[in-house]
Amino acid sequence: MYAEDGARGEATAQDRRDPRQPDARMLGRVINCDGARASIASYADAAEGAPTNLWNIGKLISVNTGHSRLVGLVSSIEMPSGIWLEDSHNPIKVHLELIGEVRDEEGTRKPIFDRGITTYPNIGAIAHQIRVRDLEAVYQLAGRKSVSIGCLSQNSNISARISVDSMLNRHFAIVGTTGVGKSTAVSLLLHKAIEERPDLRILILDPHNEFYVAFKSKAARLDQTTLDLPFWLFSLEELTEVLFRGRDNVVEEIDILRDLIPVAKVNYRNPGGALRLRRSSDMGSITADTPIPYRMSDVLRLIEERMGMLESKAERPALKALKGRIESVVNDAAFRFMFGSHIVEDNIHEAIGKIFRVPHNGKPVMCFQLAGMPSEVVNSVCSVLARLAFDLAQGSQGKLKLLVVCEEAHRYMPSDHRLGFAPTRHALARIAKEGRKYGCYLGVVTQRPGELDPTILSQCSTVFAMRLANDRDQDIIRSAIADSSASTLAFLSSMGQREAIAFGEAVATPMRLKFEELEQSLIPGAHADASIGEASRDEEVDLAAIIDSMRRIERPALGADPESDPSFFGEQSPLLKRPVADFEMSRAQRPETPERRPLRRFGDGAFRQNND
């Protein structure tokens, strides 16, 4: 630690001594300075006792200006001569990037850090080891409520603190290559957020099914088998993504749905009326996107009615193809969460309350497990959930606080707009741009920031950048973070496990930190890592069960009668009355009935051969 008289700028006789002397506490002297950088002259092999071992890349150094202490980050070190002398002193030149200055508060002499620089050092000014009090002042949050998430890489005795409110209110991102501890960092930050904000609800889009074990006592989970998200909650664009299964849409079929779905919704609200095609003026404010229940059987009957109309002869092929698409999806086990309910009812309160934990009953976290879901299902469901999260927060006028965490975010919001699902991108972008006004927050986690939509990343005002080896990914971080310095980001390719550089609103100044170590039970995916390398016996592998899972076959309970189970469509449509297991029989096993005529292909869709 440099002497207090030196810290106050009073150069003593001791300060003017040769830095190679054993009792010299200074590290060197300023020989060059501009508006943003300074150069220090020192020696690589100063006498024993001089703290020249602090000349390490990434260390913070203090420079005395007389009225304040400038804080500089060691960005590079060089030997001007380029020759190492074994029997003599080796002069070095140290380059600092100036990040701010520390002043002593009048009266209390409490150190206060300011990002701006008002007084620059003179040539010959002393550079010395930064005081602990000054180092703490650099990372203080100016009275904002903060929590500790680890320690500084500069000094492990000083806590790395962040403001949870600032991190959430303006969104945050965690980026880093595979295996550096991103998921562990997410778990740590979310646990801290729950402690600080008991009113916070968290929805985690979990593509690897690893987060539930890290929040077991505080989380509920949903997967393809337990999710109940009625199809009528989907917007028209989201529904067509399911119907076309990721393939190019057919405009004629979408226009038909846009006309018929509002009619089915009106029929649901007026069950006594006859189901018939209506004029658009009869729909009032009801559109295909209005979240009102309707029956898919009504849509199919409207399609059949339209097919029988003389003036619709030209669009009959599109009508048949659309009917085949609907039948195929409704009877696919992968979409049971949308169409599996036996009775269509207005259960939006129950469905949304379960997903977004209202009330949370001590479990404010919902882990939505996406592993194993078809991509078109993931796209549509993530779009619905992100859209509902924003609408809920907006409707509550900020009373309901929601955080949507997107693991592997580049899958939902790719930089190439030709990829991904546009409604999902729009829903998440809406949260990023406007969510903070209503209490809806976004957490972005990705290993490839270069493949992430830069608009989304630029809306994340706090970024935790872990090790990144790809040059493009590093460039994206440099361009997205306005106040980051090039020298700080130079460490992105060489940081260790659990290390990160934090930038933005949640921290006082960019800092390199090491996340605190979590208990094994709080680490996502730890249960899976523990089994790696264990040998399994042949009898432990049930190949038949694996094949059934691939085929999505659900075996009925022993003694169950499939035909006694009423269908979601009731008696209105014999074609759709059969259970899914019946469709999964082989062709030879299926009885020859009028409803089970062979499929003919038409364009990109399928329809059943009719006698007419």
C-alpha positions in Angstrom: 0.0 0.0 0.0 1.3 3.4 -0.9 1.9 5.8 1.9 -0.9 8.3 2.7 1.3 11.3 2.0 2.0 9.9 -1.4 -1.8 9.3 -1.9 -2.5 12.9 -1.1 0.1 14.0 -3.7 2.7 15.3 -1.3 5.9 14.0 -2.9 8.3 13.2 -0.1 12.0 12.5 -0.2 11.2 8.8 -0.1 9.0 9.2 -3.2 11.9 10.7 -5.1 14.2 7.8 -4.4 15.4 5.4 -7.1 12.5 2.8 -7.6 15.1 0.0 -7.5 15.8 0.7 -3.8 14.3 -1.8 -1.4 12.3 0.7 0.5 10.7 2.3 -2.5 6.9 1.7 -2.5 6.1 3.1 -5.9 5.8 1.1 -9.0 7.1 3.7 -11.5 6.5 7.1 -13.0 4.4 8.6 -15.7 6.4 9.2 -18.9 3.5 9.7 -21.4 -0.2 10.6 -21.1 -3.1 11.5 -23.4 -6.8 11.8 -22.9 -7.5 8.1 -22.4 -4.1 6.4 -21.7 -0.8 6.8 -19.8 2.6 5.1 -20.0 4.6 4.2 -16.9 8.4 3.6 -16.8 9.5 1.0 -14.3 11.8 -2.0 -13.9 11.0 -5.7 -14.4 13.5 -6.8 -11.7 13.3 -4.1 -9.1 14.9 -4.7 -5.7 13.3 -7.2 -3.4 10.4 -5.7 -1.5 9.3 -3.4 -4.4 5.8 -4.5 -5.6 6.6 -4.8 -9.3 4.9 -8.2 -9.3 1.7 -6.1 -9.7 2.6 -5.4 -13.3 0.2 -7.9 -14.5 -2.3 -7.5 -17.4 -5.7 -6.6 -16.0 -4.5 -5.2 -12.7 -5.7 -1.7 -11.5 -3.0 0.8 -10.7 -3.3 4.2 -9.0 -1.5 7.3 -10.4 -1.1 10.3 -8.0 -2.1 13.7 -9.4 -1.9 15.7 -6.2 -5.7 16.3 -5.6 -6.9 12.8 -6.7 -5.7 9.4 -7.7 -6.3 8.3 -11.2 -7.3 4.6 -11.7 -5.7 2.8 -14.7 -6.0 -0.7 -16.0 -2.8 -2.4 -17.1 -3.4 -3.1 -20.8 0.0 -4.0 -22.1 3.7 -4.3 -21.0 6.8 -4.1 -23.1 10.6 -3.9 -22.9 11.7 -1.0 -25.2 15.2 -2.5 -25.6 13.9 -5.9 -26.5 16.8 -7.5 -24.7 16.8 -9.2 -21.3 19.9 -8.5 -19.1 20.8 -11.1 -16.5 23.3 -9.0 -14.6 21.6 -5.6 -14.9 18.2 -3.9 -14.4 15.6 -4.4 -17.1 13.5 -1.3 -17.8 9.9 -1.8 -18.9 7.2 0.4 -20.3 3.7 -0.2 -18.9 0.6 1.0 -20.7 -2.5 2.0 -18.7 -6.0 2.7 -19.8 -7.5 5.4 -17.6 -11.0 4.5 -16.3 -11.6 7.2 -13.7 -10.4 9.0 -10.6 -10.8 8.7 -6.8 -11.2 11.8 -4.6 -11.4 12.0 -0.8 -14.6 13.4 0.5 -14.1 16.5 2.5 -14.4 16.0 6.2 -14.8 12.2 6.2 -12.0 11.6 3.7 -14.1 8.8 2.3 -12.9 7.8 -1.2 -15.4 8.6 -3.9 -14.9 7.2 -7.4 -15.9 9.1 -10.6 -15.8 7.7 -14.1 -14.7 11.1 -15.5 -11.2 12.5 -15.3 -10.8 16.2 -14.3 -7.0 16.3 -13.5 -4.4 14.5 -15.6 -1.0 13.5 -14.2 2.2 15.4 -14.8 5.2 13.8 -16.4 7.0 12.0 -13.5 3.8 11.5 -11.4 4.0 8.4 -9.2 2.2 5.2 -10.1 1.6 2.9 -7.1 -0.4 0.0 -5.9 -4.0 0.9 -5.6 -5.3 1.1 -2.0 -8.0 -1.4 -0.9 -10.3 1.5 0.1 -9.9 3.0 -3.4 -10.5 -0.3 -5.0 -13.7 -0.8 -3.0 -14.8 2.7 -4.0 -14.3 1.9 -7.7 -16.9 -0.8 -7.5 -19.3 0.7 -5.1 -22.9 1.2 -6.4 -23.4 4.7 -5.0 -26.0 3.8 -2.4 -28.0 1.4 -4.6 -29.1 -1.9 -3.0 -26.6 -4.6 -4.1 -25.8 -8.3 -3.6 -22.5 -10.1 -3.8 -22.2 -12.7 -6.6 -18.5 -13.5 -6.1 -15.2 -11.7 -5.8 -13.0 -9.5 -7.9 -10.2 -11.1 -9.9 -8.1 -8.2 -8.9 -8.5 -8.9 -5.2 -10.3 -12.0 -3.9 -10.9 -10.3 -0.6 -13.2 -7.7 -2.2 -16.8 -8.8 -3.1 -18.1 -8.3 -6.6 -21.5 -6.7 -6.1 -24.3 -6.0 -8.5 -27.7 -4.2 -8.3 -30.4 -6.8 -8.9 -33.0 -4.1 -9.7 -30.8 -2.5 -12.4 -30.0 -5.9 -13.8 -33.6 -6.8 -14.2 -35.2 -3.5 -15.1 -33.1 -3.1 -18.3 -32.6 -6.8 -19.0 -29.3 -8.8 -18.9 -27.3 -11.2 -21.0 -24.8 -14.0 -20.2 -22.5 -15.0 -23.0 -19.7 -17.5 -23.1 -18.6 -20.6 -24.9 -19.6 -24.1 -24.0 -18.3 -25.4 -20.6 -17.3 -22.1 -19.0 -20.1 -22.1 -16.4 -22.9 -20.1 -18.1 -25.7 -22.3 -16.6 -24.1 -22.1 -13.2 -23.9 -18.3 -13.5 -27.6 -18.2 -14.5 -28.6 -20.3 -11.5 -26.6 -18.1 -9.1 -28.0 -14.8 -10.5 -31.6 -16.1 -10.4 -31.2 -17.4 -6.8 -30.0 -13.9 -5.9 -32.8 -12.3 -7.8 -35.4 -14.4 -6.0 -33.9 -13.5 -2.6 -34.0 -9.8 -3.4 -37.3 -9.7 -5.2 -39.8 -12.1 -3.7 -42.5 -10.8 -6.0 -40.6 -11.9 -9.1 -41.9 -14.7 -11.3 -39.4 -16.4 -13.5 -40.1 -18.5 -16.7 -37.0 -20.4 -17.9 -37.1 -21.7 -21.5 -34.9 -24.7 -20.9 -33.8 -26.6 -24.1 -31.7 -29.1 -22.2 -34.0 -29.9 -19.2 -31.3 -29.0 -16.7 -32.5 -26.1 -14.6 -35.3 -27.8 -12.6 -32.8 -29.7 -10.4 -31.2 -26.4 -9.5 -34.5 -24.8 -8.3 -36.2 -27.9 -7.0 -37.7 -26.4 -3.9 -38.6 -23.1 -5.7 -39.6 -24.3 -9.1 -42.4 -26.1 -11.0 -41.8 -27.7 -14.4 -43.7 -28.3 -17.6 -42.8 -30.5 -20.5 -44.6 -31.9 -23.5 -46.5 -34.4 -21.4 -47.7 -32.0 -18.7 -48.1 -28.8 -20.7 -51.7 -27.7 -21.2 -51.7 -24.8 -23.7 -55.0 -24.8 -25.7 -54.7 -24.2 -29.4 -57.1 -21.3 -29.3 -54.5 -19.3 -27.3 -52.3 -19.3 -30.4 -52.4 -16.5 -32.8 -53.1 -17.3 -36.5 -49.4 -17.0 -37.3 -48.4 -19.3 -34.5 -51.1 -21.8 -35.4 -50.0 -21.9 -39.0 -46.4 -22.7 -37.9 -47.8 -25.8 -36.2 -50.0 -26.8 -39.1 -47.3 -26.4 -41.8 -44.6 -27.8 -39.5 -41.9 -25.4 -40.5 -42.5 -25.6 -44.2 -43.4 -22.7 -46.5 -46.9 -21.5 -45.8 -49.7 -21.6 -48.5 -51.3 -18.2 -48.6 -54.7 -19.5 -49.8 -55.0 -21.9 -46.8 -54.0 -19.1 -44.4 -56.6 -16.8 -45.8 -59.2 -19.6 -45.4 -58.3 -19.9 -41.7 -58.4 -16.2 -41.3 -62.0 -16.2 -42.5 -63.3 -19.3 -40.7 -61.7 -19.1 -37.2 -63.7 -16.0 -36.2 -66.9 -17.7 -37.3 -66.0 -20.7 -35.0 -65.3 -18.3 -32.2 -68.7 -16.6 -32.6 -70.4 -20.0 -32.6 -68.6 -20.9 -29.4 -69.9 -17.8 -27.7 -73.4 -18.3 -29.1 -73.9 -22.1 -28.8 -77.6 -21.9 -29.6 -77.1 -20.4 -33.1 -76.6 -22.4 -36.2 -73.0 -22.9 -37.4 -72.8 -21.2 -40.8 -70.5 -19.0 -42.8 -71.0 -15.3 -42.0 -70.0 -12.0 -43.4 -66.9 -10.4 -41.9 -69.1 -7.5 -40.6 -71.0 -10.0 -38.4 -67.7 -10.8 -36.4 -67.5 -7.5 -34.7 -64.2 -7.1 -33.0 -63.4 -10.8 -33.1 -60.5 -11.8 -35.3 -58.4 -15.0 -35.8 -56.0 -13.7 -33.1 -58.5 -12.9 -30.4 -57.9 -15.2 -27.4 -61.5 -16.7 -27.4 -62.1 -20.4 -27.3 -63.4 -22.3 -30.4 -63.8 -25.9 -31.5 -61.6 -27.2 -34.2 -64.4 -29.5 -35.2 -66.4 -26.3 -36.1 -63.5 -25.2 -38.3 -63.5 -28.5 -40.1 -67.3 -28.4 -40.7 -67.0 -24.9 -42.0 -64.3 -26.1 -44.4 -66.6 -28.9 -45.6 -69.5 -26.4 -46.0 -67.3 -24.1 -48.0 -66.1 -27.0 -50.2 -69.8 -27.7 -51.1 -70.4 -24.2 -52.3 -70.5 -23.8 -56.0 -68.6 -20.5 -56.1 -65.7 -22.1 -54.1 -64.8 -24.6 -56.8 -61.5 -22.9 -57.5 -60.3 -23.1 -53.9 -61.5 -26.6 -53.3 -57.9 -28.1 -53.6 -56.7 -25.6 -50.9 -59.7 -26.5 -48.7 -58.9 -30.2 -49.0 -55.3 -29.7 -48.2 -56.0 -27.5 -45.2 -58.5 -30.1 -43.8 -55.8 -32.8 -44.1 -53.3 -30.7 -42.3 -55.7 -30.1 -39.4 -56.6 -33.7 -39.1 -52.9 -34.8 -39.2 -51.9 -32.3 -36.4 -54.9 -33.0 -34.2 -54.1 -36.7 -34.1 -50.4 -36.4 -33.6 -49.3 -37.2 -30.1 -46.6 -34.5 -30.3 -49.4 -31.9 -30.2 -51.5 -33.5 -27.5 -50.8 -30.5 -25.2 -52.8 -28.3 -27.7 -55.6 -30.6 -28.7 -55.7 -33.2 -25.9 -58.5 -31.7 -23.9 -61.8 -33.5 -24.1 -63.9 -30.4 -23.8 -63.1 -26.9 -25.0 -63.6 -24.5 -22.2 -62.5 -21.0 -21.3 -59.7 -22.1 -18.9 -57.3 -19.3 -19.8 -57.1 -18.3 -16.2 -56.0 -21.7 -15.0 -53.6 -22.3 -17.9 -51.8 -19.0 -17.7 -51.8 -19.0 -13.9 -50.0 -22.4 -13.9 -47.4 -21.3 -16.4 -46.6 -17.9 -14.9 -47.0 -19.0 -11.2 -49.9 -16.9 -10.2 -50.2 -17.6 -7.3 -46.7 -19.1 -7.0 -47.4 -21.0 -3.8 -43.7 -20.8 -2.8 -42.5 -21.8 -6.2 -41.9 -18.6 -8.3 -39.9 -20.4 -11.0 -41.4 -22.3 -13.9 -38.9 -24.4 -15.9 -40.4 -25.1 -19.3 -38.4 -28.2 -20.6 -38.1 -28.1 -24.3 -35.8 -31.2 -24.9 -37.5 -33.7 -27.2 -40.1 -31.3 -28.6 -40.3 -30.9 -32.4 -38.8 -27.6 -33.6 -42.1 -26.3 -34.9 -43.7 -26.9 -31.5 -40.8 -25.1 -29.7 -41.1 -22.1 -32.0 -44.9 -21.7 -31.6 -44.9 -22.4 -27.8 -42.1 -20.0 -27.1 -43.9 -17.3 -29.2 -47.1 -17.8 -27.3 -45.4 -17.7 -23.8 -43.4 -14.6 -24.6 -46.4 -12.8 -26.0 -48.5 -13.8 -23.0 -45.8 -12.7 -20.6 -45.8 -9.2 -22.0 -49.6 -9.0 -22.2 -49.9 -10.1 -18.6 -47.4 -7.6 -17.3 -48.9 -4.8 -19.4 -52.4 -5.8 -18.2 -51.4 -5.8 -14.5 -50.0 -2.2 -14.9 -46.7 -3.3 -13.5 -48.0 -5.2 -10.5 -47.0 -8.6 -11.9 -43.2 -8.8 -12.3 -42.1 -11.4 -14.9 -38.7 -12.5 -16.0 -38.3 -14.6 -19.2 -35.0 -16.4 -19.4 -34.0 -17.7 -22.8 -31.3 -20.3 -22.7 -29.7 -20.8 -26.1 -31.3 -17.6 -27.2 -29.7 -17.6 -30.7 -32.2 -20.4 -31.5 -35.2 -18.1 -31.1 -33.6 -14.8 -32.2 -31.0 -15.5 -34.9 -29.2 -12.7 -36.5 -30.3 -14.0 -39.9 -33.9 -13.0 -40.2 -34.5 -15.7 -42.8 -34.0 -18.3 -40.0 -36.0 -18.9 -36.8 -39.7 -18.1 -36.3 -40.7 -14.5 -36.8 -43.4 -14.3 -34.2 -41.0 -15.6 -31.5 -38.5 -13.0 -32.5 -41.1 -10.3 -32.4 -42.5 -11.3 -29.1 -39.1 -11.4 -27.4 -38.0 -8.2 -29.1 -41.2 -6.5 -27.7 -40.1 -7.5 -24.2 -36.6 -6.2 -24.8 -37.8 -2.9 -26.1 -40.8 -2.1 -24.0 -41.0 -4.7 -21.2 -39.3 -2.7 -18.5 -42.2 -0.2 -18.6 -44.6 -2.8 -17.4 -42.4 -5.1 -15.3 -41.6 -7.7 -17.9 -37.9 -8.5 -18.1 -35.7 -10.5 -20.4 -32.6 -12.7 -19.6 -30.6 -13.8 -22.6 -28.1 -16.7 -22.4 -26.1 -17.8 -25.5 -22.8 -19.3 -26.4 -22.8 -17.6 -29.9 -23.6 -13.9 -29.5 -22.5 -13.5 -33.1 -25.5 -15.5 -34.2 -27.9 -13.6 -32.0 -30.0 -10.7 -33.2 -27.9 -7.6 -32.4 -31.0 -5.6 -31.6 -31.9 -7.9 -28.7 -28.3 -7.8 -27.3 -28.2 -4.1 -27.5 -31.3 -3.8 -25.3 -29.5 -5.8 -22.6 -28.0 -3.1 -20.4 -26.1 -5.6 -18.2 -23.8 -8.2 -19.8 -21.8 -10.9 -18.1 -19.2 -11.9 -20.8 -17.5 -15.2 -20.0 -14.8 -16.8 -22.1 -15.3 -16.3 -25.8 -12.8 -17.8 -28.3 -14.5 -16.8 -31.6 -13.4 -13.4 -33.0 -16.8 -12.6 -34.4 -18.5 -13.2 -31.0 -15.9 -10.9 -29.3 -16.6 -8.2 -31.9 -20.3 -8.4 -31.2 -19.7 -7.8 -27.5 -17.4 -4.9 -28.3 -20.0 -3.3 -30.5 -23.0 -4.0 -28.2 -21.6 -2.6 -25.0 -21.1 1.1 -25.2 -18.9 1.7 -22.2 -16.6 -1.3 -22.5 -12.9 -0.8 -23.1 -10.9 -2.7 -25.7 -8.3 -3.6 -23.2 -10.8 -5.1 -20.8 -12.4 -7.2 -23.5 -9.0 -8.4 -24.5 -9.3 -11.0 -21.7 -12.4 -12.7 -23.2 -10.4 -15.5 -24.8 -8.3 -16.4 -21.8 -10.5 -16.2 -18.7 -10.9 -19.2 -16.5 -13.9 -21.2 -15.2 -16.6 -19.1 -13.5 -14.8 -15.9 -14.5 -16.7 -13.1 -16.3 -16.3 -9.5 -17.2 -19.5 -7.6 -16.1 -20.6 -4.4 -17.9 -23.5 -2.1 -17.7 -26.2 -0.7 -15.5 -26.0 -3.3 -12.7 -22.3 -2.6 -11.9 -20.5 0.6 -11.1 -17.8 0.1 -13.6 -16.7 -2.8 -15.9 -15.1 -5.4 -13.6 -13.5 -8.8 -14.0 -15.0 -11.1 -11.4 -15.2 -14.7 -10.4 -18.6 -16.1 -9.6 -19.0 -17.7 -6.1 -19.0 -21.4 -6.0 -22.5 -23.0 -5.7 -23.5 -26.1 -3.9 -23.7 -29.2 -6.1 -27.5 -29.3 -5.7 -27.8 -25.8 -7.2 -25.7 -26.5 -10.3 -27.9 -27.1 -13.5 -27.2 -30.4 -15.1 -24.9 -31.6 -12.3 -26.9 -34.9 -12.0 -26.2 -35.6 -15.7 -22.5 -34.8 -15.4 -22.2 -37.1 -12.4 -23.3 -40.1 -14.5 -20.8 -39.5 -17.4 -18.3 -42.3 -17.7 -20.4 -44.9 -15.8 -20.7 -48.2 -17.7 -24.2 -49.5 -18.2 -25.2 -53.1 -18.7 -27.2 -54.4 -21.7 -30.2 -55.3 -19.6 -30.5 -51.7 -18.5 -31.2 -50.6 -22.0 -34.9 -51.0 -23.0 -34.7 -50.7 -26.8 -38.5 -51.2 -27.2 -39.2 -48.3 -24.9 -36.8 -46.1 -26.7 -38.4 -46.9 -30.1 -41.8 -46.3 -28.7 -40.6 -42.9 -27.4 -39.2 -42.1 -30.8 -42.6 -42.9 -32.3 -44.4 -41.1 -29.5 -46.5 -44.1 -28.8 -48.4 -43.9 -25.5 -49.3 -47.4 -24.3 -52.9 -47.6 -22.8 -53.4 -48.8 -19.3 -54.0 -52.5 -18.8 -57.7 -53.2 -19.4 -58.5 -49.8 -20.8 -61.0 -49.5 -23.6 -59.8 -46.9 -26.1 -63.2 -46.5 -27.7 -64.8 -45.6 -24.4 -62.6 -42.6 -24.0 -64.6 -39.6 -25.4 -62.7 -37.5 -27.8 -62.2 -33.8 -27.7 -64.5 -33.5 -30.7 -67.3 -35.5 -29.1 -69.8 -36.9 -31.6 -69.5 -34.1 -34.1 -66.7 -35.6 -36.2 -66.4 -39.4 -36.5 -63.1 -39.0 -38.3 -61.5 -37.3 -35.3 -63.1 -39.4 -32.7 -60.5 -42.1 -32.7 -57.7 -42.1 -30.1 -54.2 -41.4 -31.2 -53.1 -44.9 -30.6 -55.4 -46.1 -33.3 -53.7 -43.9 -35.8 -50.4 -45.5 -34.8 -51.4 -49.0 -35.9 -49.8 -50.4 -38.9 -51.8 -50.1 -42.2 -52.6 -53.9 -42.1 -54.0 -53.7 -38.6 -56.4 -50.8 -39.3 -60.0 -51.9 -40.0 -61.4 -50.8 -43.4 -63.9 -48.1 -42.5 -65.1 -45.1 -44.6 -63.2 -42.8 -42.3 -59.8 -44.6 -42.9 -59.5 -44.2 -46.7 -55.9 -43.9 -47.9 -54.2 -40.5 -48.0 -53.5 -38.7 -51.3 -50.9 -36.0 -51.6 -51.8 -32.6 -52.9 -49.1 -30.1 -53.2 -47.6 -29.8 -49.7 -50.6 -31.1 -47.8 -52.6 -34.3 -47.5 -56.3 -35.0 -47.8 -58.5 -38.1 -47.8 -59.9 -39.5 -51.0 -63.7 -38.9 -51.2 -66.1 -40.9 -53.3 -67.3 -37.6 -54.9 
